[in-house]
């Protein structure tokens, strides 16, 4: 009845919101100029040979191909264990490839939200009507979009030491660009990743709703 569905619906919505906010948290904390941890991480990633990221990505592609080929024959437990392992592998590959391919890796990390929503539905809410599930997805991704752009807006409003204009970068990123440690493109992507992530999440929210 309605009384028994209510707690499950609340849990479903809360878990969906968690799924969509995980990529926003990862991007904001590690791949945006908002975070004080991003500059040290980028310095480390730049020092790592590009082949490391390519190796992780190649392993992910091979593993995903094998998992897809065996999707109908693998036991559910083994399938999902492999699925989660591949997801972690994809995230690692995206992080290591960021210095060379920021315009691809940051959006790919946003897609982690819908990927986690897919797993949530398959594992826990397969019996939920499609219309209701799409509404939940739309609200969850919309909330993630608002969260991401709000964090960026607050950061712009508060400012940081040495900023003269609202679009200035924190000093470590400007210094890395001048020293040619990173490219201007990478620095800009790191500056714009929160609103960019919000735009993608907002687009997904509209798609899910319609």
N, C-alpha and C positions, 0 to 999 in steps of 0.2 A: 504494500500500500504506500500512500504518500508519506506516511510517517517513517517508514523504513527506507524509502528512497532518499529522503532529505539528507541524512548524514553522508550517504554515499555520494550524492551530488556535490556536497560541500567538499568532500575529500577529492573528488574528481577535479573540481575547479582549482583547488589549492595546488594539487600536483601538476596540473596543466600550467598554472602560473609559474611554478618552480621550474618546469622544463623550459619555458620561454625566457626566464630570467637567468638561467645558467650561462648561456652564451653572452648575454649582456654583461654579466659579472666578469667573465673571463676576458672579454675584449676591453672593458673599462679598466680592469686592474692590471692587465699586461700589455695591451696593444693600443693604448691611447695616451696622449700627453697629459690627460687628467691625473694619471697615477704617477707617484714618485718612483714606482718600481719599474716603469717602462724603460727609462733610459738605461739603467744597468742591464736589463734583460736584452735590449737591442744591442748594446755593446758586446754582450756575450754571443748573441746569435750571429753578429757580423764576423766575429772571430772564428766561428765554426765553418769548416768547408761546406760549400753549397751541395756537395755530393751527399752529405749526411741527410739533408732534407729530401733529396731526390731518392735516396735509398729507402727512407721510410715511406715515401709516396709509392714507390714501385712495389714494396712489400704489401702496402694497402691494396693496390690494384689487383695484384695476384691473389691475395687472400679473399678479396671481395668477389673476384671471378670464380674462385673455387667454391666459396660459400653459396653463390647463386646457382652454380651447377649442381650442388648437392642439397638444395633447399627442400626438395621433396623426400629425400632419403635420410637426412640427418635426424636423429632424435631431437625433440624440442629442447632438452637441456643443453645438448652439445651445440645446437644451432644458435641459441641465444648467448651462450658463453662465447662462441666465436664472434657473434654479432657485436657484443660489447667490446671485445678485444680489438676488433677492427675499428670501432668508433674511437677508442683511445689512440690507436695507431694513426688514424686520420688526423686527429687533433695534434699529435706530436709532429706529424709531417707538415701540417699547416703552420705551426709555430716556427719550425726550422726554415721553412720556405719564405717566411714573411719578408726578410730583407731584400730578396730578389723579386718577389711577386706579391707585393702588399695589396694590390688591387684585386687579386684573386683570393688570397688566403683570408683576409678579413671578412668579405662576404660569405665565404665558405663556412666560417665559424658561426655566422648568423644562422645558417641553415641547420646548425646543430639543434636549434629550437624545434623546428618541425620534425626532425629526425627523432628527437626524444618524445615528441607527442605521438609519433607513429608507434614507437615501442610501448608507450603508456597505454594506448588504445588496444594494441594487440595482446598485451600481457594482463591488463586489469579491467578494461572497459569495452571488450569486444561486443557485448550485448547492448550497449547504449545505442539508441537510434541515431542514424547518420546526421539528421538535421540538428539534433541536440548537441552532438559531438562537434559539429562544425561551428555552432554558436560558441561553445566553450573555447575552441581553438581561436576563434576570432577575438573574443574578449581577452584571452591570455596573451596573444601576440600584440594586441592593441595596448595592453597595460605595459608590456615590455618596451614597446616603442615610446610610450610616455615616460617611463622610467629612464631610458637611455638619454633622451633629449633633455630631460629635466636635470640630470646630473651634469650634462655639458653646459646647460644654461646657467646653473648655479656656479660652476667653475668659472665661466666667463664673467659672471657678475662679481664674484669675490676677487678674481684676479690673482696675481702672484708677483713676487718681488722682481722688479726690473721691467715690468710690462708697461709699455707706453700706449699701445693701441690694443683694441679688443681682440684683434686677430694675430697678435704676436705669439711666438712660441716661447716656452720656457728655455732658459739659457742652454741647458745640455743639448737640446736638439739643434739649436742654431749653431752651436760649436761643432757638433758632429757633421753638419752639412758643410760648414766652412772648411773643416779639415778633410772633407770628402770621405769621411768614414761611412756616412749614409747618403743616399740621394735625396734631393728635394722632394721627389715623389713620395718616398717613404715617410719623410717628416710630415708632409701634408696629409697623407692617409692617417697617420697616427693622431694628427690634430682633428681630423674630420670623422674619425671612426665612430664616435658616439652618435652624432646626428645621422651619419650614413647608415648605421645599424638601425636607428629609429625609423628611417625611411623604408628600409627593407622589411622590418617588422610591421610597419603600418601597411605596406602593400600586401603582405601575407594576410593581415587581418581583414582587409577588404576582400581578398580572394576567398578566404574561408567563409566570409559572411554571405557572399553572393553564390 
